[in-house]
Amino acid sequence: MPGARTSALLIPQLIPSAIWTDIIATAVRYDAIGAWAAGAPSRLTVAQAGLHVVAADLTLASNAGGVRLARILSNNTRYEATAGQAPPAAPGETSWAMSTLVNPAIADWYTTGIYQTAGVALNTGGAAEYGTDFSLARLPAGSVGARREQTVGQAIPAGVWTTLTWGPTVFDTGGMVSGTGLIAPNDGTYVMWAGATVATSAANLQGLAIVVDGGSGAAYSMPAQSASSAPAWSVTHVQPLLAGQLAYVQAYQAAARTLDVASLRPYLAMARVGP
């Protein structure tokens, strides 16, 4: 699987308060697809059309105040993934790991960034053993995948795991769209991605899950809670599936809330990656 991975390892970048800030790569670990250029160090650019996985691993220095959010953006306009955390007290750092499936055209480009409201600027990679990495990998030719999204905010009632509904199909290269989810067209190993966000509000228990055929194999994301946290989920799951098995997404809120669609649209994506 050819790809590119940039790194800001051991060279902290100052992230101002209350403004989205793109991560600037200070080095490239490898680049087999010609995605990175020193003249645009925050970007990974697509050289060949087809299914890709884009991923970010980010850290931010400890500070107990404000909101923490991270995102992956395409062409400086479209949210592809977000992740949120409650701010940790010292000496803990905020960390995010997120990835998603995309189907870009040639010359589309991706950035990753951080938003924080501590009231002061904070450094990335505050501990020497942690870095800030951003990667783009092209799936092999012939890989099949699909991504579904929702453009209308869905109400999630209190105390009930609720199946998400979908609107637009962003892409479907394998006839995978079915009912409330995505269906495996053939036996094989699949990667599944899901994401959603809700507005900042008082702390409450919440979760997002990828479920396969009513509960056979699932991945959960339950972000840390605080009155100032901005809940945003990024979930990834790998599982062998039989042809016809369905993957879908459920959300849980201890207090009734509505999924946000103003930035990131709730999504489910899936790709076959192996036998």
MIMIDO-503101 format. One record per residue: residue in three letters; y, z, x negated of N, C-alpha, C in turn. Coordinates in steps of 0.1 Angstrom, whole numbers, always signed. Atoms other than C-alpha are relative to their C-alpha. Example, Ala and Ser with C-alpha at 12.3 -4.5 7.8 and 13.67 -1.06 7.14 Angstrom:
BEGIN
 code  n_py  n_pz  n_px ca_py ca_pz ca_px  c_py  c_pz  c_px
  Ala   -12    +0    -9   -45   +78  -123   +12    +0    -9
  Ser   -11    +0    +9   -11   +71  -137   +11    +8    +8
This chain:
BEGIN
 code  n_py  n_pz  n_px ca_py ca_pz ca_px  c_py  c_pz  c_px
  Met   -12    +0    -9    +0    +0    +0   +12    +0    -9
  Pro   -11    +0    +9   +30   -12   -20   +12    +7    +6
  Gly   -12    -7    -6   +62    +8   -17   +10    +4   -11
  Ala   -10    -4    +9   +92   +24   -33    +3   +15    +3
  Arg    -3   -14    -2  +101   +61   -38   +12    +3    -9
  Thr   -12    -4    +8  +136   +73   -49    -1   +15    -1
  Ser    +0   -14    +2  +143  +107   -62   +14    +5    -5
  Ala   -11    -7    +5  +172  +131   -67    -5   +13    -7
  Leu    +7   -12    +5  +149  +156   -85    +9    +6   -11
  Leu    -7    -9   +10  +167  +184  -104   +14    -3    -1
  Ile   -14    +3    +0  +201  +169   -98    +6    +3   +14
  Pro    -4    -3   -14  +216  +187   -68   +12    -8    +4
  Gln   -11    +7    -6  +239  +169   -45    +7    +9   +10
  Leu    -8    -9    -9  +267  +188   -27    +1    -6   +14
  Ile    +0    +4   -14  +264  +185   +11   +12    +7    +7
  Pro   -11    -7    -6  +298  +193   +28    -4    +5   +14
  Ser    +2    -6   -13  +299  +213   +60    +5    -9   +11
  Ala    -4    +6   -12  +300  +196   +94    +3   -15    -1
  Ile    -1   +15    +1  +296  +159   +83   -14    -5    -5
  Trp   +12    +6    +5  +265  +138   +80    +2    -6   -14
  Thr    -2    +5   +14  +260  +130   +43   -13    -6    -4
  Asp   +12    +7    +5  +236  +104   +29    -4    +5   -13
  Ile    +5    -4   +13  +214  +114    +0    +0   -12    -9
  Ile    -2   +10   +10  +222   +94   -31   -11    +2   -11
  Ala   +11    -1   +10  +192   +87   -54    +5    -1   -14
  Thr    -4    +1   +14  +197   +94   -90   -11    -6    -9
  Ala   +11    +6    +8  +164   +79  -101    -9    -7   +10
  Val   +11    +6    -8  +136   +57   -88   -13    +3    -7
  Arg   +13    -4    +6  +101   +70   -93    -9   -13    -2
  Tyr    +7   +13    +1   +85   +36   -86    +6    -9   +11
  Asp    -5   +10    -9   +95    +4   -68    -8   -13    -1
  Ala    +8   +12    +0   +68   -22   -61    +4   -10   +10
  Ile    -4   +10   -10   +86   -39   -33   +15    -4    -1
  Gly   -13    +4    +2  +121   -43   -47   +10    +6   +10
  Ala    -8    -6   -11  +137   -18   -22   +12    +7    -5
  Trp   -11    -8    +4  +161    +1   -44    +9    -8   -10
  Ala    -9    +6   +10  +192   -11   -63   +11   +11    -4
  Ala   -10   -10    +4  +216   +10   -84   +13    -2    +6
  Gly   -12    +2    -6  +245    -6   -67    +1    +6   +14
  Ala    +1    -6   -14  +234    +9   -33   -10   +12    -1
  Pro   +10   -10    +4  +217   +41   -45    -5    +9   +12
  Ser    +5    -8   -12  +213   +57   -10    -9    -8    +8
  Arg    +7    +9    -8  +195   +27    +4   -14    -4    -5
  Leu   +12    +7    +2  +160   +14    +6    +0   -12    +9
  Thr    -2   +13    -7  +161   -23   +16   -14    -8    +1
  Val   +12    +7    -3  +133   -43   +31    +0   -14    -6
  Ala    +1   +13    +6  +122   -74   +11    -9    -9    +7
  Gln   +10    +9    -7   +93   -86   +33    -2    +7   +13
  Ala    +2    -6   -14   +90   -82   +71   -14    +5    +2
  Gly   +13    -5    -4   +62   -63   +86    +1   +15    +2
  Leu    +0   -15    -3   +51   -27   +94    +2    +8   -13
  His    -3    -8   +11   +65    -1   +71    +0   +15    +4
  Val    -2   -14    -2   +64   +37   +68   +12    +5    -8
  Val   -12    -5    +7   +97   +54   +59    -1   +15    +1
  Ala    +2   -15    +0   +96   +91   +48   +11    +6    -9
  Ala    -9    -8    +7  +119  +118   +35    -5   +14    -2
  Asp    +3   -14    +3  +113  +152   +18   +13    +5    -6
  Leu   -14    -5    +4  +146  +172   +16    +0   +15    -1
  Thr    -3   -14    +0  +157  +206    +6   +14    +3    -1
  Leu   -14    -4    +0  +189  +225    +9    +1   +15    -3
  Ala    -1   -13    +5  +201  +257    -7    +2   +10   +12
  Ser    +0   -10   -10  +199  +290   +12   +14    +4    +4
  Asn   -13    -5    -6  +227  +301   +36    -4    +3   +14
  Ala    +5    -5   -13  +222  +321   +68    +8    -5   +12
  Gly    -8    +4   -11  +249  +304   +89    -1   -15    +3
  Gly    -1   +13    -5  +251  +273  +110   -12    -8    +3
  Val   +11    +9    -4  +229  +243  +120    -5    -7   -12
  Arg    +6    +9   +10  +206  +223   +98    -8   -11    +7
  Leu    +7   +11    -5  +195  +188  +106    -2   -11   -11
  Ala    +2   +12    +9  +181  +158   +87    -4   -12    +8
  Arg    +2   +12    -7  +177  +122   +97    -5   -11    -9
  Ile    +2   +13    +6  +164   +88   +88    +7   -10    +8
  Leu    -9    +9    -8  +188   +60   +98    -3   -14    -5
  Ser    +2   +14    +4  +183   +22   +98   +13    -7    +2
  Asn   -12    +8    -1  +212    -1   +91   +13    +7    +4
  Asn   -11    -9    -2  +236   +28   +93    +4    +2   +15
  Thr    -3    -1   -14  +233   +28  +131   -11    +6    +8
  Arg   +11    -4    -8  +199   +35  +145    -8   +12    -6
  Tyr    +8   -11    +4  +182   +69  +143   -15    -4    +1
  Glu   +14    +2    -1  +145   +65  +134    -8   +13    +0
  Ala    +6   -14    +0  +136  +102  +129   +10   +10    -3
  Thr    -8   -12    +3  +152  +136  +129    -9   +12    -2
  Ala    +7   -13    +1  +141  +171  +120   +11   +11    -1
  Gly    -9   -11    -1  +158  +204  +126    -6   +13    -5
  Gln    +5   -13    +5  +155  +239  +111   +11   +11    +3
  Ala   -10   -11    -1  +171  +273  +117    +3    +4   -15
  Pro    -4    -3   +14  +191  +284   +86    -7   +13    -5
  Pro    +7   -12    +5  +171  +308   +64   +10    +9    -8
  Ala    -7    -9    +8  +185  +339   +47    -5    -2   -14
  Ala    +4    +0   +14  +185  +341    +9   -13    +8    -2
  Pro    -2   +11    +9  +165  +334   -11    -7   -13    +5
  Gly    +7   +12    -6  +148  +309   +13    +9   -12    +0
  Glu    -7   +13    -2  +158  +272   +13    -5    -6   +13
  Thr    +4    +9   -11  +158  +248   +42    -8   -12    -6
  Ser    +8   +12    +5  +132  +221   +38    -4    -8   +12
  Trp    +4   +10   -11  +123  +190   +59   -10   -10    -6
  Ala    +9   +11    +4   +94  +166   +57    -1    -9   +13
  Met    +1    +9   -12   +96  +136   +81    -4   -14    -4
  Ser    +4   +14    +2   +82  +101   +84    -1    -7   +13
  Thr    +2    +7   -12   +79   +74  +109    -3   -15    -3
  Leu    +4   +13    +1   +67   +39  +116   +11    -9    +4
  Val   -10   +10    -3   +91    +9  +116    -5   -14    -2
  Asn    +4   +14    +2   +88   -28  +119   +13    -9    -2
  Pro   -13    +5    +2  +119   -41  +102    +0   -15    -3
  Ala    -2   +14    +5  +133   -76   +94    +4    +0   -14
  Ile    -4    +1   +14  +140   -88   +59   +15    +4    +0
  Ala   -13    -5    +3  +172   -71   +46    +5   +12    +8
  Asp    -3   -13    -6  +171   -42   +70    -1   +11   -10
  Trp    +0   -10   +11  +178   -10   +51    +1   +14    +7
  Tyr    +2   -13    -5  +172   +27   +55    +7   +10    -9
  Thr    -5   -11    +8  +190   +59   +44    -5   +13    +6
  Thr    +3   -13    -5  +183   +96   +48   +12    +9    -3
  Gly   -12    -8    +2  +209  +123   +52    -2   +14    +6
  Ile    +0   -14    -5  +216  +160   +60   +13    +3    +7
  Tyr   -12    -6    -7  +240  +177   +84    -2   +15    +0
  Gln    +1   -15    +0  +248  +214   +80   +14    +5    +4
  Thr   -13    -6    -5  +275  +237   +95    +1   +15    -5
  Ala    -1   -13    +6  +274  +267   +71   +15    +4    -2
  Gly   -14    -3    +3  +312  +265   +67    +4    -2   -15
  Val    -2    +3   +14  +308  +258   +30   -10   -11    -4
  Ala    +9   +10    +5  +292  +230   +10   -12    +6    -6
  Leu   +12    -5    +6  +256  +235    +0    -7   -11    -8
  Asn    +7    +9    +8  +235  +219   -27   -14    -3    +5
  Thr   +14    +3    -2  +203  +200   -22    -8    +5   -12
  Gly    +8    -3   +11  +173  +210   -43    +4   +12    -8
  Gly    -6   -12    +6  +185  +245   -50    -9    +6   -10
  Ala    +9    -6   +10  +153  +255   -69    -5   -11    -8
  Ala    +3   +11   +10  +142  +236  -100   -13    -7    +4
  Glu   +13    +6    -3  +107  +230   -86    +1   -10   +12
  Tyr    -1    +8   -12  +120  +212   -55   +10   -12    -3
  Gly    -9   +11    +1  +136  +178   -53    +3    -6   +13
  Thr    -4    +7   -13  +149  +153   -27    -5   -14    -2
  Asp    +7   +12    +1  +127  +123   -22    +1    -9   +13
  Phe    -1    +9   -11  +130   +92    +0    -9   -12    -3
  Ser   +10   +10    +3  +103   +65    +3    -1   -10   +11
  Leu    +2   +11   -10   +95   +32   +20   -13    -7    -5
  Ala   +12    +7    +4   +60   +17   +20    -4   -10   +10
  Arg    +4   +11    -9   +48   -16   +34   -15    +1    +3
  Leu   +14    +0    -3   +15   -15   +53    -6   -14    -3
  Pro    +7   +13    +4   -11   -42   +43    +2   -10   +11
  Ala    -1   +11   -10    -8   -76   +60   -12    +1    +9
  Gly   +10    -1   -10   -27   -76   +92    -1   +13    +7
  Ser    +0   -13    -6   -21   -40  +100    +7    -1   +14
  Val    -5    +0   -13   -14   -33  +137    +7   +13    +3
  Gly    -7   -12    -3   +10    -8  +151   +10    -2   +12
  Ala    -9    +1   -11   +34    +0  +180    +9   +12    +0
  Arg   -10   -11    -2   +64   +22  +189    +6    -1   +14
  Arg    -6    -1   -13   +75   +33  +223   +12   +11    -1
  Glu   -11   -10    -1  +108   +51  +231    +5    +2   +14
  Gln    -5    -3   -13  +127   +66  +260   +15    +0    -1
  Thr   -15    +1    +0  +164   +59  +268    +6    +9   +10
  Val    -5    -9   -10  +167   +84  +297    -5   +14    -3
  Gly    +4   -14    +3  +167  +121  +291   -10    +6   +10
  Gln   +11    -5    -9  +135  +136  +305    +1   +16    +0
  Ala    -1   -14    -2  +137  +171  +319   -14    +6    -3
  Ile   +12    -7    +4  +111  +195  +304    +1   +14    +7
  Pro    -1   -12    -7  +104  +224  +328    -4   +12    -9
  Ala    +3   -12    +7  +100  +260  +316   -15    +3    +0
  Gly   +14    -5    +1   +66  +271  +304   -11    -9    +3
  Val   +10   +10    -3   +47  +239  +310    +0   -11   -10
  Trp    +1   +12    +8   +34  +214  +285    +1   -12    +8
  Thr    -3   +11    -9   +48  +182  +299    -1   -13    -8
  Thr    +2   +13    +7   +37  +146  +290   +13    -8    +1
  Leu   -12    +9    +0   +66  +124  +279    -3   -14    +6
  Thr    +1   +13    -6   +72   +92  +297    +9   -10    -9
  Trp    -6    +9    +9   +84   +60  +280    +7   -11    +7
  Gly    -7   +11    -4  +109   +32  +285    -3   -12    -9
  Pro    +2   +12    +8  +113    +4  +260   -11    +0   -10
  Thr   +10    +2   +11   +85    -9  +238    +8    -6   -12
  Val    -7    +5   +11  +102   -13  +204    -7   -12    -7
  Phe    +9   +10    +5   +73   -33  +190   -14    +4    +3
  Asp   +14    -2    -2   +36   -38  +196    -8   -12    -6
  Thr    +7   +11    +7   +16   -59  +172   -15    +0    +2
  Gly   +14    -1    -2   -18   -49  +184    -5    +2   +15
  Gly    +4    -3   -14   -18   -46  +222    -3   +14    +3
  Met    +3   -15    +0   -16    -8  +220    +7    +7   +11
  Val    -7    -8   -10    +8    +1  +248    -8    +1   +13
  Ser    +8    -3   -11   -10   +17  +277    +4   +13    +7
  Gly    -3   -12    -7    +0   +42  +304   +11    +8    -6
  Thr   -10    -9    +6   +18   +72  +290    -1    +1   -15
  Gly    +2    -1   +14    +8   +65  +254    -3   -13    -7
  Leu    +5   +11    +8    -7   +42  +228   -15    +0    -1
  Ile   +15    +0    +0   -43   +31  +228    -5    -7   -12
  Ala    +6    +6   +12   -65   +23  +198    -7   -13    +4
  Pro    +7   +12    -3   -75   -14  +200   -14    -2    -6
  Asn   +13    +1    +7  -104   -10  +176    -3   +14    -6
  Asp    +4   -12    +8  -124   +18  +159    +8    +0   -13
  Gly    -7    -1   +13  -106   +30  +128    +7   +13    -2
  Thr    -9   -11    +3   -83   +55  +112   +14    -3    +3
  Tyr   -14    +2    -4   -49   +58  +127    +9   +11    -4
  Val   -11   -10    +1   -16   +75  +119    +8    -1   +12
  Met    -9    -1   -12    +5   +87  +148   +12    +8    -4
  Trp   -13    -6    +3   +41   +97  +147    +7    +3   +14
  Ala    -8    -3   -12   +63  +114  +174   +12    +8    -4
  Gly   -12    -7    +3   +98  +127  +175    +9    +1   +13
  Ala    -9    -2   -11  +124  +141  +199   +10   +11    -4
  Thr   -10   -10    +3  +155  +163  +200    +6    +5   +13
  Val    -8    -6   -11  +174  +186  +223   +12    +6    -6
  Ala   -13    -5    +4  +209  +199  +221    -1   +15    -5
  Thr    +0   -14    +5  +217  +233  +203    +2    +9   +13
  Ser    -1    -9   -11  +213  +262  +227    -6   +13    -5
  Ala    +6   -13    +3  +201  +298  +228   -15    -2    -4
  Ala   +14    +1    +5  +168  +304  +210   -10    +1   +11
  Asn   +12    -1    -9  +136  +298  +229   -12    -7    -7
  Leu   +12    +6    +5  +100  +289  +221    -1   -14    +5
  Gln    +1   +14    -4   +95  +252  +221   -10    -7   -10
  Gly    +9    +7    +9   +71  +226  +207    -2   -15    +5
  Leu    +4   +14    -2   +61  +189  +205   -13    -2    -6
  Ala   +14    +2    +4   +25  +178  +203    -4   -15    +2
  Ile    +7   +13    -2    +6  +145  +197   -14    +4    +4
  Val   +13    -4    -6   -25  +147  +219    -8   -13    +1
  Val   +10   +12    -1   -56  +124  +218   -10    +3   +11
  Asp   +10    -1   -11   -76  +120  +250    -1   +14    +6
  Gly    +0   -13    -7   -66  +152  +267    -2   +12    -8
  Gly    +1   -12    +8   -68  +175  +237    -9    -2   -12
  Ser    +9    +2   +12   -93  +160  +212    +9    -4   -12
  Gly    -8    +3   +11   -72  +163  +181   +15    +0    +3
  Ala   -15    +0    -3   -35  +172  +181    +7    +6   -11
  Ala    -9    -5   +11    -6  +179  +158   +12    +6    +8
  Tyr   -10    -7    -7   +21  +204  +168   +12    +2   -10
  Ser   -12    -4    +7   +57  +209  +157    +8   +11    +8
  Met    -7   -11    -7   +74  +242  +166   +10    +5   -10
  Pro   -11    -4    +9  +107  +245  +147    +4   +14    +1
  Ala    -5   -13    +0  +122  +278  +137   +11    +2   +11
  Gln    -9    -3   -11  +143  +294  +165   +12    +9    -5
  Ser   -12    -9    +0  +178  +308  +164   +10    -5   +10
  Ala   -10    +5    -9  +208  +306  +186    +8   -12    -5
  Ser    -8   +11    +5  +224  +281  +163    -9   -11    -5
  Ser    +8   +10    +5  +194  +260  +155    +1   -13    +9
  Ala    -1   +13    -7  +194  +223  +166   -14    -5    +1
  Pro   +14    +3    -1  +158  +217  +178    -2   -16    -1
  Ala    +3   +14    +1  +146  +183  +165   -14    -1    -7
  Trp   +14    +0    +4  +109  +175  +160    -3   -13    -7
  Ser    +6   +11    +7   +91  +152  +136   -14    +3    -3
  Val   +15    -3    +0   +53  +151  +140    -7   -12    -6
  Thr    +9   +11    +5   +27  +131  +120   -14    +5    +1
  His   +14    -3    -1   -10  +131  +126    -9   -11    -4
  Val   +10   +10    +4   -40  +112  +111   -13    +4    +6
  Gln   +13    -2    -7   -73  +108  +130    -8   -12    +2
  Pro    +8   +12    -4  -102   +84  +133    +0    -1   +16
  Leu    +0    +2   -14  -101   +69  +168   -11   -11    +3
  Leu    +8   +11    -5  -126   +49  +188    +8    -9    +9
  Ala    -7    +9    -9  -115   +18  +206    +2    +5   +14
  Gly    -2    -4   -14   -99   +27  +239    +6   +14    +1
  Gln    -6   -14    +0   -88   +63  +229   +15    -1    +1
  Leu   -14    +0    -2   -53   +71  +240    +7   +12    -7
  Ala    -9   -11    +6   -26   +91  +221   +12    +1    +8
  Tyr   -12    -2    -8    +3  +106  +240    +7   +12    -6
  Val    -9   -11    +5   +31  +132  +235    +3   +10   +11
  Gln    -4   -10    -9   +37  +165  +252   +11    +9    -6
  Ala   -11    -9    +5   +68  +188  +249    -1   +13    +8
  Tyr    +0   -13    -6   +71  +225  +257   +13    +7    -2
  Gln   -13    -8    +1  +102  +246  +264    -3   +13    +8
  Ala    +1   -12    -7  +102  +283  +273   +11    +1   +10
  Ala   -11    +1   -10  +135  +276  +291    +2   -15    +3
  Ala    -1   +14    -4  +140  +244  +310   +11    -7    -7
  Arg   -10    +7    +7  +158  +218  +290    -3   -15    +1
  Thr    +2   +15    -1  +163  +180  +288    +1    -6   -14
  Leu    +1    +7   +13  +154  +158  +259   +13    -9    -2
  Asp   -13    +8    +3  +185  +142  +242    -4   -14    -4
  Val    +2   +14    +4  +187  +104  +239   +13    -6    -6
  Ala   -13    +5    +5  +223  +102  +225    -1    -5   -14
  Ser    +1    +5   +14  +212   +98  +189   -15    -5    -1
  Leu   +14    +4    +1  +174   +98  +184    -6    -1   +14
  Arg    +8    +1   -12  +154   +84  +213   -14    +6    -2
  Pro   +13    -5    +1  +122  +103  +219   -10   -12    -2
  Tyr    +8   +12    +3   +94   +81  +205   -15    +5    -3
  Leu   +14    -1    +4   +57   +77  +199    -3   -13    -8
  Ala    +4   +12    +7   +44   +53  +172   -14    +2    -6
  Met   +14    -1    +5    +9   +45  +159    -4   -12    -7
  Ala    +5   +11    +8    -7   +23  +133   -14    +2    -5
  Arg   +14    +0    +6   -43   +15  +122    +2    -2   -15
  Val    -2    +0   +14   -45   +22   +85   -13    -2    -8
  Gly   +13    +1    +7   -82   +20   +77   -12    -1    +9
  Pro   +13    +1    -8  -118   +16   +88    -4   +13    +7
